[in-house]
Amino acid sequence: MLPPAAAPEPGGGFVGPSLADFLPPAILFKGTPFELNRLMMIRLLVVVVLVIVLWAGTRRMKVVPTRQQAAVEFALVFVRNSVVQTLGEKDGRRFMPVLMTIFFLTLAMNLTGTVPGLQLAGTSVVGLPLIMALVAYVLFIYAGVRKHSWRFFKNALFIPGVPWPLYFLLTPVEIFSTFVLRPITLTLRLLMNMIAGHMLLSLCFAATQFFFFSVLAGGNPLGFLGVGSFVFGLAFSLMDIFVSALQAYVFMILAAIYIQMALADEH
């Protein structure tokens, strides 16, 4: 099922994907604060499915795990080990719930971009990536202030051992890079990857539909080019799944690294 904006026109023309794909019309409660469109329905569905999967995989833990329990345990242990390796055992346990939530939510939202019938990542519109980036940013500030009090900001903005005239140059750079750029780069890295993945897959499968049903159906042998675009679509689908998992890991591990930097003794 292709997004409407990526389908061939009735007259035989080809219409590729566009940013309109990420702004679908309202489905429920139109014109109210509770308006739901296709993207919001996908996000709600992901949250429900994620809760059910994690609950079902952990509610009856056995010494000899079932396949479902083993799969869930593998994912949980993977995230736990990544966080502990970055933050250490003590601090890792403190921030584990939020970082684990960020990872699984980001992963599940990313993967909807390759699910037939959904084909739109929940993180492909800026709202959700921005909220998670702000959560990571608040954790970063909280960790630094909790451990170092006001000295966290002082040491972050005024690097010890630097001649004081250089502070006029370095302090604005530190303000921008530490307290402004980090949430922006977290947001844009995830957002742009999900947008690019959707546009690429939509282009391949829209081209396949166009070649098969418009060109080949009209007797033009060039329609067999649809075989190539279909193969590319499958290959890019696998790559998109890999990128979705990678971006979830990168988002989570960067959030952990920022927290670790805030907790470092030099602050």
Secondary structure, 3 states (H helix, E strand, C coil): CCCHHHCCCCCCCCCCCCHHHHCCCEEECCCCCCCEEHHHHHHHHHHHHHHHHHHHHHCCCCCCCCHHHHHHHHHHHHHHHHHHHHHHHHHHHHHHHHHHHHHHHHHHHHHHHHCCCCCCCCCCCCHHHHHHHHHHHHHHHHHHHHHHCCHHHHHHHCCCCCCHHHHHHHHHHHHHHHHCHHHHHHHHHHHHHHHHHHHHHHHHHHHHHHHHHHHHCCCCHHHHHHHHHHHHHHHHHHHHHHHHHHHHHHHHHHHHHHHHHHHCCCC
